[in-house]
Amino acid sequence: METIVLVIHLILAIALVGVVLLQRSEGGGLGIGGGGSGGGLMSVRGTANLLTRATGILAAAFMATSLILAIMAGNQTERRSILDQPAGTAAPVQQQAPTEPSVPLSR
């Protein structure tokens, strides 16, 4: 289930970046999809309204999937850490108590 939500989250992130880049900026920056003649299928105002609405919907869906992923990660009862196991071992390493040296130290 977590994998499905993560894939949806990534698709939403890519779509959100694409929609934001398509919008015409006020300073004339990256506005990729704004130039051309006004005789197309939609007017400039209609395109702006559509892109603004799409940005809002994608942003809300992105936040929702972010919250769902955070809740799913917080519900795990087992606390795991990468540092608990050395690389390549399946069983946890048990620490041994230090032993006294076999030869006494001279003073």
Backbone as JSON Lines, residues from 0, in Angstrom:
{"i":0,"aa":"M","n":[0.82,-1.19,0.0],"ca":[0.0,0.0,0.0],"c":[0.87,1.26,0.0]}
{"i":1,"aa":"E","n":[1.94,1.2,0.79],"ca":[2.82,2.36,0.89],"c":[3.5,2.64,-0.45]}
{"i":2,"aa":"T","n":[3.82,1.6,-1.19],"ca":[4.46,1.77,-2.49],"c":[3.52,2.45,-3.48]}
{"i":3,"aa":"I","n":[2.26,2.08,-3.44],"ca":[1.27,2.69,-4.35],"c":[1.13,4.18,-4.06]}
{"i":4,"aa":"V","n":[1.03,4.54,-2.78],"ca":[0.89,5.94,-2.41],"c":[2.15,6.72,-2.78]}
{"i":5,"aa":"L","n":[3.32,6.08,-2.63],"ca":[4.57,6.74,-2.98],"c":[4.67,7.0,-4.48]}
{"i":6,"aa":"V","n":[4.23,6.04,-5.29],"ca":[4.25,6.23,-6.74],"c":[3.29,7.36,-7.14]}
{"i":7,"aa":"I","n":[2.1,7.39,-6.55],"ca":[1.15,8.46,-6.82],"c":[1.74,9.81,-6.41]}
{"i":8,"aa":"H","n":[2.43,9.83,-5.28],"ca":[3.06,11.05,-4.78],"c":[4.11,11.56,-5.77]}
{"i":9,"aa":"L","n":[4.92,10.67,-6.31],"ca":[5.95,11.07,-7.27],"c":[5.33,11.58,-8.57]}
{"i":10,"aa":"I","n":[4.27,10.93,-9.04],"ca":[3.59,11.39,-10.25],"c":[2.99,12.77,-10.03]}
{"i":11,"aa":"L","n":[2.4,12.99,-8.86],"ca":[1.85,14.31,-8.54],"c":[2.94,15.38,-8.49]}
{"i":12,"aa":"A","n":[4.09,15.03,-7.94],"ca":[5.19,16.0,-7.87],"c":[5.66,16.4,-9.26]}
{"i":13,"aa":"I","n":[5.81,15.44,-10.16],"ca":[6.24,15.73,-11.52],"c":[5.19,16.56,-12.25]}
{"i":14,"aa":"A","n":[3.92,16.21,-12.09],"ca":[2.84,16.96,-12.74],"c":[2.76,18.38,-12.2]}
{"i":15,"aa":"L","n":[2.97,18.54,-10.9],"ca":[2.92,19.87,-10.29],"c":[4.03,20.76,-10.83]}
{"i":16,"aa":"V","n":[5.23,20.22,-10.97],"ca":[6.34,20.99,-11.53],"c":[6.02,21.38,-12.97]}
{"i":17,"aa":"G","n":[5.47,20.45,-13.74],"ca":[5.12,20.74,-15.12],"c":[4.07,21.83,-15.25]}
{"i":18,"aa":"V","n":[3.04,21.78,-14.43],"ca":[1.97,22.77,-14.49],"c":[2.48,24.15,-14.07]}
{"i":19,"aa":"V","n":[3.35,24.18,-13.08],"ca":[3.89,25.46,-12.63],"c":[4.77,26.07,-13.73]}
{"i":20,"aa":"L","n":[5.54,25.24,-14.41],"ca":[6.4,25.76,-15.47],"c":[5.59,26.23,-16.69]}
{"i":21,"aa":"L","n":[4.4,25.7,-16.89],"ca":[3.57,26.11,-18.01],"c":[2.94,27.48,-17.81]}
{"i":22,"aa":"Q","n":[2.83,27.9,-16.58],"ca":[2.14,29.16,-16.3],"c":[2.99,30.36,-16.72]}
{"i":23,"aa":"R","n":[2.32,31.39,-17.15],"ca":[3.0,32.62,-17.55],"c":[3.3,33.4,-16.27]}
{"i":24,"aa":"S","n":[4.56,33.75,-16.12],"ca":[4.93,34.51,-14.94],"c":[4.7,35.99,-15.2]}
{"i":25,"aa":"E","n":[4.57,36.76,-14.16],"ca":[4.3,38.18,-14.31],"c":[5.53,38.92,-14.82]}
{"i":26,"aa":"G","n":[6.72,38.39,-14.51],"ca":[7.93,39.05,-14.95],"c":[8.41,38.54,-16.29]}
{"i":27,"aa":"G","n":[7.72,37.58,-16.88],"ca":[8.12,37.03,-18.16],"c":[9.25,36.04,-18.05]}
{"i":28,"aa":"G","n":[9.36,35.36,-16.91],"ca":[10.47,34.44,-16.68],"c":[10.34,33.15,-17.46]}
{"i":29,"aa":"L","n":[9.93,32.09,-16.81],"ca":[9.89,30.77,-17.43],"c":[8.59,30.46,-18.13]}
{"i":30,"aa":"G","n":[7.68,31.35,-18.23],"ca":[6.36,31.09,-18.78],"c":[6.42,30.42,-20.15]}
{"i":31,"aa":"I","n":[6.48,29.11,-20.17],"ca":[6.66,28.35,-21.4],"c":[5.38,28.39,-22.24]}
{"i":32,"aa":"G","n":[4.26,28.2,-21.6],"ca":[3.03,28.05,-22.37],"c":[2.18,29.29,-22.37]}
{"i":33,"aa":"G","n":[2.66,30.4,-22.81],"ca":[1.84,31.59,-22.78],"c":[1.87,32.38,-24.06]}
{"i":34,"aa":"G","n":[2.89,32.22,-24.85],"ca":[3.03,33.04,-26.04],"c":[2.15,32.57,-27.18]}
{"i":35,"aa":"G","n":[2.29,33.19,-28.32],"ca":[1.52,32.78,-29.49],"c":[0.33,33.68,-29.72]}
{"i":36,"aa":"S","n":[-0.46,33.32,-30.7],"ca":[-1.62,34.14,-31.05],"c":[-2.79,33.83,-30.14]}
{"i":37,"aa":"G","n":[-3.74,34.73,-30.12],"ca":[-4.91,34.56,-29.26],"c":[-6.02,33.79,-29.95]}
{"i":38,"aa":"G","n":[-5.8,33.27,-31.15],"ca":[-6.86,32.59,-31.87],"c":[-6.91,31.1,-31.63]}
{"i":39,"aa":"G","n":[-6.33,30.62,-30.55],"ca":[-6.32,29.2,-30.27],"c":[-7.63,28.71,-29.7]}
{"i":40,"aa":"L","n":[-7.6,27.52,-29.15],"ca":[-8.8,26.92,-28.59],"c":[-9.3,27.67,-27.36]}
{"i":41,"aa":"M","n":[-8.36,28.09,-26.52],"ca":[-8.73,28.8,-25.3],"c":[-8.07,30.17,-25.31]}
{"i":42,"aa":"S","n":[-8.71,31.12,-24.65],"ca":[-8.12,32.45,-24.54],"c":[-7.01,32.41,-23.48]}
{"i":43,"aa":"V","n":[-6.26,33.49,-23.4],"ca":[-5.18,33.57,-22.41],"c":[-5.75,33.52,-21.0]}
{"i":44,"aa":"R","n":[-6.87,34.19,-20.79],"ca":[-7.49,34.19,-19.46],"c":[-8.0,32.8,-19.11]}
{"i":45,"aa":"G","n":[-8.6,32.09,-20.07],"ca":[-9.09,30.74,-19.82],"c":[-7.96,29.77,-19.52]}
{"i":46,"aa":"T","n":[-6.85,29.93,-20.22],"ca":[-5.7,29.07,-19.97],"c":[-5.14,29.34,-18.58]}
{"i":47,"aa":"A","n":[-5.06,30.62,-18.21],"ca":[-4.55,30.97,-16.89],"c":[-5.45,30.41,-15.79]}
{"i":48,"aa":"N","n":[-6.77,30.51,-15.98],"ca":[-7.68,29.96,-14.98],"c":[-7.55,28.45,-14.87]}
{"i":49,"aa":"L","n":[-7.42,27.77,-16.01],"ca":[-7.27,26.32,-16.01],"c":[-5.99,25.9,-15.31]}
{"i":50,"aa":"L","n":[-4.89,26.57,-15.62],"ca":[-3.6,26.21,-15.01],"c":[-3.59,26.54,-13.52]}
{"i":51,"aa":"T","n":[-4.22,27.63,-13.14],"ca":[-4.3,27.98,-11.72],"c":[-5.11,26.95,-10.95]}
{"i":52,"aa":"R","n":[-6.23,26.54,-11.52],"ca":[-7.08,25.53,-10.88],"c":[-6.35,24.19,-10.8]}
{"i":53,"aa":"A","n":[-5.66,23.81,-11.89],"ca":[-4.91,22.55,-11.91],"c":[-3.79,22.58,-10.88]}
{"i":54,"aa":"T","n":[-3.12,23.73,-10.73],"ca":[-2.06,23.85,-9.73],"c":[-2.62,23.67,-8.33]}
{"i":55,"aa":"G","n":[-3.75,24.27,-8.06],"ca":[-4.37,24.12,-6.73],"c":[-4.78,22.7,-6.42]}
{"i":56,"aa":"I","n":[-5.36,22.03,-7.41],"ca":[-5.8,20.65,-7.21],"c":[-4.6,19.73,-7.01]}
{"i":57,"aa":"L","n":[-3.57,19.9,-7.85],"ca":[-2.36,19.07,-7.72],"c":[-1.65,19.34,-6.39]}
{"i":58,"aa":"A","n":[-1.62,20.6,-5.97],"ca":[-0.97,20.93,-4.69],"c":[-1.72,20.3,-3.52]}
{"i":59,"aa":"A","n":[-3.05,20.34,-3.56],"ca":[-3.84,19.73,-2.49],"c":[-3.64,18.22,-2.46]}
{"i":60,"aa":"A","n":[-3.61,17.59,-3.63],"ca":[-3.39,16.14,-3.69],"c":[-1.98,15.79,-3.22]}
{"i":61,"aa":"F","n":[-1.0,16.63,-3.57],"ca":[0.38,16.4,-3.13],"c":[0.48,16.48,-1.6]}
{"i":62,"aa":"M","n":[-0.17,17.47,-1.0],"ca":[-0.15,17.59,0.46],"c":[-0.87,16.42,1.11]}
{"i":63,"aa":"A","n":[-1.96,15.97,0.52],"ca":[-2.7,14.83,1.08],"c":[-1.84,13.57,1.05]}
{"i":64,"aa":"T","n":[-1.18,13.31,-0.07],"ca":[-0.32,12.12,-0.13],"c":[0.87,12.26,0.81]}
{"i":65,"aa":"S","n":[1.36,13.48,1.01],"ca":[2.45,13.69,1.97],"c":[2.0,13.32,3.38]}
{"i":66,"aa":"L","n":[0.81,13.77,3.74],"ca":[0.28,13.44,5.07],"c":[0.02,11.95,5.23]}
{"i":67,"aa":"I","n":[-0.51,11.32,4.18],"ca":[-0.77,9.88,4.24],"c":[0.53,9.11,4.41]}
{"i":68,"aa":"L","n":[1.56,9.49,3.67],"ca":[2.86,8.81,3.81],"c":[3.45,9.03,5.2]}
{"i":69,"aa":"A","n":[3.31,10.22,5.75],"ca":[3.82,10.49,7.09],"c":[3.08,9.67,8.15]}
{"i":70,"aa":"I","n":[1.77,9.55,8.0],"ca":[0.98,8.76,8.95],"c":[1.33,7.28,8.84]}
{"i":71,"aa":"M","n":[1.51,6.81,7.6],"ca":[1.87,5.4,7.41],"c":[3.25,5.1,7.98]}
{"i":72,"aa":"A","n":[4.17,6.03,7.86],"ca":[5.51,5.83,8.42],"c":[5.49,5.88,9.95]}
{"i":73,"aa":"G","n":[4.61,6.69,10.51],"ca":[4.53,6.81,11.96],"c":[3.83,5.64,12.63]}
{"i":74,"aa":"N","n":[3.05,4.87,11.88],"ca":[2.31,3.75,12.45],"c":[3.13,2.48,12.58]}
{"i":75,"aa":"Q","n":[4.35,2.48,12.11],"ca":[5.18,1.28,12.24],"c":[5.58,1.11,13.69]}
{"i":76,"aa":"T","n":[5.29,-0.07,14.25],"ca":[5.58,-0.32,15.66],"c":[7.04,-0.69,15.88]}
{"i":77,"aa":"E","n":[7.67,-1.29,14.91],"ca":[9.06,-1.7,15.04],"c":[9.96,-0.53,14.69]}
{"i":78,"aa":"R","n":[10.81,-0.17,15.6],"ca":[11.76,0.91,15.35],"c":[13.0,0.31,14.7]}
{"i":79,"aa":"R","n":[13.26,0.75,13.48],"ca":[14.41,0.22,12.75],"c":[15.36,1.36,12.41]}
{"i":80,"aa":"S","n":[16.62,1.01,12.36],"ca":[17.63,1.98,11.97],"c":[18.65,1.28,11.09]}
{"i":81,"aa":"I","n":[19.19,2.01,10.17],"ca":[20.22,1.45,9.31],"c":[21.47,1.15,10.12]}
{"i":82,"aa":"L","n":[21.7,1.91,11.16],"ca":[22.9,1.75,11.96],"c":[22.84,0.53,12.89]}
{"i":83,"aa":"D","n":[21.67,-0.09,13.05],"ca":[21.55,-1.24,13.93],"c":[22.26,-2.46,13.39]}
{"i":84,"aa":"Q","n":[22.31,-2.63,12.08],"ca":[22.92,-3.82,11.48],"c":[24.04,-3.41,10.55]}
{"i":85,"aa":"P","n":[25.2,-4.07,10.68],"ca":[26.27,-3.83,9.72],"c":[25.87,-4.35,8.34]}
{"i":86,"aa":"A","n":[26.47,-3.81,7.33],"ca":[26.13,-4.2,5.95],"c":[26.47,-5.66,5.72]}
{"i":87,"aa":"G","n":[25.55,-6.39,5.12],"ca":[25.78,-7.78,4.75],"c":[25.42,-8.8,5.83]}
{"i":88,"aa":"T","n":[25.01,-8.38,7.0],"ca":[24.62,-9.33,8.04],"c":[23.13,-9.26,8.26]}
{"i":89,"aa":"A","n":[22.54,-10.41,8.5],"ca":[21.1,-10.46,8.73],"c":[20.77,-10.45,10.22]}
{"i":90,"aa":"A","n":[21.65,-10.99,11.04],"ca":[21.39,-11.06,12.47],"c":[22.08,-9.9,13.18]}
{"i":91,"aa":"P","n":[21.45,-9.38,14.23],"ca":[22.1,-8.29,14.96],"c":[23.36,-8.79,15.69]}
{"i":92,"aa":"V","n":[24.33,-7.95,15.78],"ca":[25.6,-8.3,16.43],"c":[25.45,-8.08,17.92]}
{"i":93,"aa":"Q","n":[25.85,-9.11,18.71],"ca":[25.77,-8.99,20.17],"c":[27.12,-8.53,20.69]}
{"i":94,"aa":"Q","n":[27.06,-7.6,21.62],"ca":[28.28,-7.07,22.21],"c":[28.76,-8.0,23.31]}
{"i":95,"aa":"Q","n":[30.07,-8.28,23.35],"ca":[30.64,-9.11,24.41],"c":[31.27,-8.2,25.45]}
{"i":96,"aa":"A","n":[31.2,-8.67,26.67],"ca":[31.81,-7.91,27.75],"c":[33.32,-7.98,27.6]}
{"i":97,"aa":"P","n":[34.03,-6.89,27.89],"ca":[35.49,-6.91,27.76],"c":[36.11,-7.88,28.77]}
{"i":98,"aa":"T","n":[37.1,-8.63,28.34],"ca":[37.77,-9.58,29.21],"c":[39.06,-8.97,29.71]}
{"i":99,"aa":"E","n":[39.53,-9.48,30.83],"ca":[40.78,-8.98,31.38],"c":[41.95,-9.57,30.6]}
{"i":100,"aa":"P","n":[43.03,-8.83,30.48],"ca":[44.18,-9.36,29.73],"c":[44.78,-10.58,30.43]}
{"i":101,"aa":"S","n":[45.31,-11.5,29.63],"ca":[45.88,-12.73,30.2],"c":[47.21,-12.46,30.87]}
{"i":102,"aa":"V","n":[47.92,-11.45,30.45],"ca":[49.2,-11.1,31.07],"c":[48.98,-9.86,31.91]}
{"i":103,"aa":"P","n":[49.36,-9.91,33.19],"ca":[49.15,-8.72,34.03],"c":[50.04,-7.57,33.57]}
{"i":104,"aa":"L","n":[49.55,-6.4,33.69],"ca":[50.3,-5.21,33.32],"c":[51.33,-4.91,34.38]}
{"i":105,"aa":"S","n":[52.56,-4.59,33.96],"ca":[53.61,-4.28,34.92],"c":[53.56,-2.8,35.26]}
{"i":106,"aa":"R","n":[53.92,-2.5,36.48],"ca":[53.89,-1.11,36.92],"c":[55.24,-0.57,37.11]}
